Structures are given as structure tokens and as C-alpha cells.
């Protein structure tokens, strides 16, 4: 199976470089609090310094979908996300979060020295967000729940560089992320365990063998 490049959040060195170039404002958010609404009026870029957050939307019929999720070092903002003008896209704190915020114009404009580090940071952010969006599209493009689950598991395994890993999403959130009914997903997980394709317990998964999806 073709696997996308591992997702690469900004590491400590790049975060230090980011702070030196952009002088971000730091803010804290409690669980469930809206960090950012992604619309044309919002020109902020956020970097998650601690905690976890979800990019979510709710359609007119009340269906909640997780478009993306963010962990320490991940970048988010209107210019980096595939939003529409129909349904509101919100970045919501899943756990208590600390976030750096900076104006998008500062990110895309060279700093006073027009340093290579600044250009490298921009390239890293854009490339990483493109990969994240591509990963989600690839998972959602699978026709069955089984294929969606295995595709996602393989990508996480590659990113973690291990066949045993802890999912970055709860099972309820995973169902929202791959856009399937939770009960149906749980039945498929049970089948995959029975067939010894994977071993899973709560959010811990081990891939036992590769299968075509």
C-alpha cells in the first residue's frame, strides 16, 4: 500500500526559530473552548504548544465531522485548511491547550534579514498541511469501513515508525474522522481482531499483518 510521508510537526528547534522570527502571542484554552474559527476574516496562524485540538464542522443536519486533529507542534489556520463557505470550521480544544498565535501576513513575509530559516519554516508548514489533507482524502476515499480503518492505521504506523501505536483519536472521534457510524466501525474492528489482522484494545493498536485495501 502506498503510504504518505510521515506527518512532521514543528520540533523544538523549529519552534525556537519560529518564535525568534515571528514573536507569537501565547494563549491558553480549556477543554471544549473554541480556539479559532476558520473563515475569510481570520488571518491568524496557530501552533499548538501543548494539549490536543480538533478541526471540526457540523453540517445542516447536525452531523459532526472531524476534519483534522492537532498535537504538539502542529500548525493550523484558514490558509492551511480545506474549508468551505457553507459549514463553519472550528478549531476546538480537545484537552487544555497552549497555543502560539501570529498574523498570517508575518508568516508569508520575509523577516528583516530574509533568513533561510524563515523560508524553511514556511515550506515545512505548507508541505506538512498538504500531506495532512492528502492523508484524510485518501482515507475517506476508501469505499468500506474496513478499508478506511486499515488505511488510517497504516498511515499512523508509518508516522510512529512502529506497528504498535496509540491512536491520536478516541474511538468515537475516529468514527467522526473517517466519517462512519461508530457502532458499524466497532463491529469492523472486532472482525479485524478475530481475523488476526490487528490486535486492538481501546486506542492501542498493533498491526499483525498487511492486507490489501
C-alpha positions in Angstrom: 0.0 0.0 0.0 1.3 3.5 -0.9 1.9 5.5 2.3 2.2 9.2 2.5 5.3 10.8 4.0 5.1 10.9 7.8 3.5 14.0 9.3 6.1 16.3 10.6 5.0 18.8 13.3 7.5 21.6 14.2 10.1 20.2 16.5 11.6 22.2 19.4 14.4 23.7 17.2 11.9 24.9 14.6 9.6 26.3 17.3 12.5 28.3 18.7 13.3 29.6 15.2 9.6 30.4 14.8 9.5 32.4 18.0 12.6 34.3 17.0 11.2 35.2 13.6 7.5 35.9 14.3 7.3 36.7 18.1 3.9 34.9 18.6 1.3 35.7 21.2 0.7 32.8 23.6 -2.8 32.0 24.8 -4.4 29.2 26.8 -7.7 27.4 26.2 -9.8 25.0 28.3 -11.3 21.7 27.0 -14.2 22.4 24.7 -13.2 26.0 24.1 -13.1 27.4 20.6 -9.6 28.3 19.7 -10.2 29.6 16.2 -13.0 29.9 13.6 -11.6 29.4 10.1 -13.2 31.9 7.9 -12.0 34.5 5.4 -11.9 37.2 8.2 -9.5 35.2 10.3 -5.9 35.8 9.3 -4.2 34.1 12.3 -1.9 31.1 12.2 -1.8 28.9 15.3 0.8 26.5 16.6 -0.2 24.0 19.3 2.4 24.1 22.0 0.6 21.7 24.4 -2.6 19.7 24.5 -4.7 18.4 21.6 -7.3 20.1 19.4 -9.7 19.1 16.6 -10.8 20.9 13.5 -14.5 20.1 13.4 -17.5 21.1 11.3 -21.2 20.4 11.8 -23.5 20.1 8.8 -27.0 21.4 8.5 -28.4 18.0 9.6 -26.3 18.0 12.8 -23.7 15.6 11.7 -20.3 16.3 13.3 -17.2 15.6 11.3 -13.5 15.8 12.4 -11.6 17.3 9.5 -8.2 17.2 11.2 -6.6 16.9 14.6 -3.6 18.7 16.1 -0.9 17.7 18.5 2.1 19.5 19.9 4.0 21.3 17.1 1.1 21.2 14.6 0.1 24.3 12.7 -3.4 25.4 11.8 -5.1 28.3 10.2 -7.5 29.4 7.4 -4.9 29.4 4.7 -3.7 25.9 5.6 -7.1 24.1 5.8 -9.6 23.0 3.0 -12.6 24.9 4.4 -15.8 25.8 2.6 -18.1 28.8 3.0 -21.1 26.6 3.7 -20.4 24.9 7.1 -18.4 26.6 9.9 -15.0 25.1 10.6 -13.8 25.4 14.2 -10.6 24.5 15.9 -11.7 23.3 19.3 -9.6 22.3 22.3 -9.9 18.5 23.0 -7.8 18.9 26.1 -6.5 22.1 27.7 -4.2 23.8 25.2 -1.5 26.4 24.9 -1.3 28.0 21.5 1.0 30.4 19.8 -0.8 32.8 17.5 0.7 35.0 14.8 -0.7 37.0 11.9 -0.6 35.2 8.6 1.0 38.2 6.8 4.0 37.9 9.1 4.4 34.3 8.2 4.4 34.8 4.4 6.5 37.9 4.5 10.2 37.6 5.0 11.7 38.8 8.2 14.1 41.7 8.3 17.0 39.5 7.4 15.0 37.4 4.9 16.8 34.4 6.6 16.8 30.9 5.2 15.3 29.6 8.4 12.2 31.7 7.8 11.8 30.4 4.3 12.4 26.8 5.5 9.7 27.2 8.2 7.1 28.4 5.6 8.0 25.4 3.4 7.7 23.0 6.3 4.3 24.3 7.3 2.8 24.3 3.8 4.2 20.9 3.0 3.0 19.3 6.2 -0.5 20.7 5.9 -0.7 19.5 2.3 0.2 16.0 3.5 -2.3 16.0 6.3 -5.1 17.0 3.8 -4.0 14.3 1.4 -4.0 11.7 4.1 -7.5 12.5 5.1 -8.7 12.5 1.5 -7.1 9.1 0.8 -8.7 7.6 3.9 -12.2 9.0 3.1 -11.8 7.8 -0.5 -11.9 4.2 0.6 -15.3 2.5 -0.1 -15.6 0.3 3.0 -15.2 0.9 6.7 -12.6 -1.9 6.8 -10.5 -0.2 4.1 -10.8 3.2 5.8 -9.6 1.8 9.1 -6.7 -0.1 7.7 -5.6 2.8 5.5 -5.6 5.1 8.6 -3.8 2.5 10.8 -1.1 2.1 8.2 -0.5 5.8 8.0 -0.3 6.2 11.8 2.0 3.2 12.0 4.3 4.8 9.4 4.3 8.1 11.1 5.1 6.5 14.5 7.6 4.1 12.9 6.1 1.2 14.7 3.4 -1.5 14.1 2.2 -0.9 17.7 0.9 2.6 18.4 -1.6 4.6 20.4 -4.2 6.3 18.2 -4.2 10.1 18.5 -8.0 9.9 18.5 -10.6 8.2 20.7 -12.7 5.6 19.0 -15.7 7.9 19.0 -13.6 10.7 17.4 -12.0 8.2 15.0 -15.5 7.4 13.7 -16.1 11.1 13.1 -12.8 11.5 11.4 -13.3 8.6 8.9 -17.0 9.6 8.6 -18.7 6.3 9.6 -21.2 5.1 12.1 -19.4 4.3 15.4 -21.3 1.0 16.0 -20.6 -0.2 12.5 -16.9 0.7 13.0 -16.7 -1.2 16.3 -18.1 -4.3 14.5 -15.4 -4.0 11.8 -12.7 -3.6 14.4 -14.0 -6.8 16.1 -13.7 -8.6 12.7 -10.2 -7.4 12.2 -9.2 -8.6 15.6 -10.9 -12.0 15.0 -9.1 -12.4 11.7 -5.8 -11.5 13.4 -5.1 -8.7 11.1 -4.7 -6.4 14.1 -4.8 -6.6 17.9 -6.5 -3.6 19.4 -7.6 -2.6 22.9 -9.2 0.8 23.3 -6.9 3.2 21.5 -3.9 0.9 21.4 -3.4 -1.0 18.1 -0.9 -3.5 16.8 -0.8 -4.4 13.1 -0.2 -8.1 12.8 -0.2 -8.5 9.0 -0.6 -6.4 5.9 -3.6 -6.8 3.7 -4.7 -5.1 0.5 -7.1 -2.2 1.0 
